[in-house]
Amino acid sequence: LMLHGHPRTHATWHRVAPILAEEYTVICLIFAVSAKPFDMPDHSGSSKRSNARDCLALMYYLGFDRFGLAGQDRGAYTAFRTAMDHPASVSRLAILEAIPIGDALARCDARFASAWWHWFFFAQPEKPEQAILANPDAWYGGDPAEMGAEAYADFLASIHDPATVHGMIEDYRAGLGIDRQHDEDDRAAGRKLECPLLVLWSAYDGLEELHSDVIAIWREWSSNVQGNSLNCHHHMAEEVPEALAAELGAFFHDE
């Protein structure tokens, strides 16, 4: 199961999924476009715990009661929560471009706030949607040559849909509140991942610069973790699909 990040859709995997599909059944789930949960005061409808339940429901419906899971960026947070809450269902976990939300916020300093300011802006009521929808193309950019024409068209349709944009922003609102609390509850209880963990991050997107030893952070959550950086920027599935597919294929093959 492959979970995309912000502001992409499932189409971000279009160069990776066919390679993995030579050996695996690959399911690319899309969140904010298809799932627009009812808003709750605490944003729990958009929490990663709620998303995790959706992931399990989908996979059970398709006949998979145990599966490998990969998530990039915001999708990585749902992937992490799925593996934490439902360890019997996740055989292996690949985290791309992320450390846990609770860790990121606990380590927050001026550098983080400057580089990742959107986390805090997106948590505000109403204004993020107003700013984005005033000119979605200018806000998000995007290059059809890099993304692929069909993936770019899918992306454009998503960022121009007010309900989808609201769904994407609600994910961030949940992140600064209820998602962080879930991470902190797990840490206090000493809970850790039970499955093998692969962590990959982009060499030129600032994760390592901001947090130094990315693997060391994840070792606090897993006794079986491996990983490395890839020679790319943030959207690794579009920039280095062959390298990413090779890393994921080898990891899931070891199951």
HELIX and SHEET records of a PDB file:
HELIX    1   1 HIS A   10  TRP A   13  5                                   4    
HELIX    2   2 ALA A   17  LEU A   20  1                                   4    
HELIX    3   3 SER A   44  SER A   46  5                                   3    
HELIX    4   4 LYS A   48  TYR A   61  1                                  14    
HELIX    5   5 ARG A   74  ASP A   85  1                                  12    
HELIX    6   6 ILE A  101  ALA A  106  1                                   6    
HELIX    7   7 ALA A  110  ALA A  115  1                                   6    
HELIX    8   8 HIS A  118  PHE A  122  1                                   5    
HELIX    9   9 LYS A  127  ALA A  134  1                                   8    
HELIX   10  10 PRO A  136  TYR A  140  1                                   5    
HELIX   11  11 PRO A  144  MET A  147  1                                   4    
HELIX   12  12 ALA A  149  ILE A  159  1                                  11    
HELIX   13  13 PRO A  162  ALA A  174  1                                  13    
HELIX   14  14 GLY A  175  ASP A  179  3                                   5    
HELIX   15  15 ARG A  180  ALA A  189  1                                  10    
HELIX   16  16 LEU A  207  HIS A  211  1                                   5    
HELIX   17  17 VAL A  214  ARG A  219  1                                   6    
HELIX   18  18 MET A  236  GLU A  239  1                                   4    
HELIX   19  19 PRO A  241  HIS A  253  1                                  13    
SHEET    1   A 6 CYS A  28  LEU A  29  0                                        
SHEET    2   A 6 MET A   2  LEU A   3  1                                        
SHEET    3   A 6 PHE A  67  GLN A  72  1                                        
SHEET    4   A 6 VAL A  90  LEU A  96  1                                        
SHEET    5   A 6 LEU A 197  SER A 202  1                                        
SHEET    6   A 6 VAL A 225  LEU A 230  1                                        
END                                                                             
